[in-house]
């Protein structure tokens, strides 16, 4: 058996789990540690890449198969998709990719399908150009039909840009802890360690690495000099602009990146409550705060139905609501969104988002402000939610946001994902009448 068969078999199992409805994170948790550590990076690359390109690869595979594989052979289907990904997107020599992928069928105990797998991959090599010509526009852009259509409806001028970003490898961006070190000084520290980085275009604290690096190699990471956070996400705390002595709520706080940033902006004066519906995920918030040497009150609860514990912390002068959403603005980091999301999901998220707004608004002090944030690019979860809330909440008014490189919406501003830049996040600021 050729080296690398086990890696490809593991990737196929991960991809197949996502195709059955499991999240990529959970699939990795259940499978990845079964591989030697030296093979895990390749497994991640094949898994992430195949899922990013899956609508396109599936369009090719359907042409290559005379009839669909049975549901019990989903792992072989995933293996074929992974093989096509290697042939189209990776620098692995074609003969090695085909050989190791075919051998992986043995690892999956599907020896009887290894011949079919070999024939499919060999035929693709012969007929690649003709097969690609038959793909639909959505398949060629590696997006499901519904999402490709939605992007064309809402962002026609930017659809190609968004698709390119969604299909790209995300950059690794750091948030420098400006309460302890300047961005320029920290960049010098990186440079001395042989790590190149460029200043961000949006956030005053952002440095984007020339190449991803293990956090253990980052100077002062363990001591809290920096955190890993996309530049768009860094804008949340900056737009909220915490002031000395304010009582602040970070709702939906896990894993705690925005909580940490709020405290970095007001390290001695902010009184922060970090809430999340998952008590387990709050442990991640505490770990991040401990590394940064900050303190906050942690509360487990649902923003739509505030607990007595949370109400006892009110009124809040400022709130950050980074609400659950379809994650269509961060697909490059979560490519399983392309497989798991359905067109009707946005309406369900909108109901949840409205409920959180309605539940937490009474806890905002008169004259206080609320920053609404999603990682979606779909108006149904963004400006339409704000429009409905403003229509029914008489003491709420919108404050326009000034944001470079963002697009105006009916309410709020949208950062669109960029292949060489930030993720796609939506922001809107509300004030409560005195």
C-alpha angles and dihedrals in degrees: 000000000000120000111263098037092113091051092053093045090053091048090049091053091049092049091046091053090054090048087055091054105271121132117251092237092055092045090054091048092054098042116021100073089059088075126074110263091247090063099044097085092056091047090052092049093050093044097046094041096048091050092047089053098032100115089053095043091047089053089055095044093052088059092049097051121074089208133005119269117252119263091248087061094055089121091060090047088053090047091053090050090050089050091053090049091054092050095048106034112019132074094229110125108261096236091052093047093050094044096049092044092052090047089052088067087068090054088052088051090242098121090145090066097046092092092052090048092051092049092049094051094043092049090050090055090054098043104029098126095047092047093050091051090061095056119110120241091257093049092047089052089049094238131124113254095250095052094044088052093047092051090050091050098046104026107022094155093049103036095106091047092050093048091049090051093046090054096047134092107259118241121243108242127185130209109216114218096239091187087071109023138014120246092242092051092048091048088055089052090053092047092053088053091052094254115131119211138171127212115255122249098222111027123057088214099048128114118173114206119232087224129013113261137192109262090232088067093055112101112247095358093131089049093052102254091133143006133203109250134142115250094242090055089050089062092069097072092038092054092045087054100196114219130210114283096007122145105229133189121205102193119195085018105165130147085023106232095127092043090055092048092051090054092046088058091050104021097166106028113035118103102205130190114192115198132185133167090231118070089195092055090051086067087067089052090053092048091053093047091048091053090051091044093237133133131218138161109257119207128181112213151106117272090212089061108028115210125232088251091058094043089054088062092055149139097063123198092207137015133196113202110188092175131197112271146155092280090225089145095059101043093130088064094039107032091168085078087079090059103033103042123086128196092250093056094084093064089053092050090048090057090050093047093050090049092053092049091049092046098050102034093081089058092059114098119239106270090024126129134228124201112205114203136178134169090223130107094200117105092214088071095037128029093013090056090050092047092053093046094049090049093056100033109071097187095053124095131174123240113206115240125222107216128161118230093011129123123236117242132188083269125009131354133285126215107202119213114262126197093226096029144039134334122261112268133161124218134188129169122214128187127201117228116246 
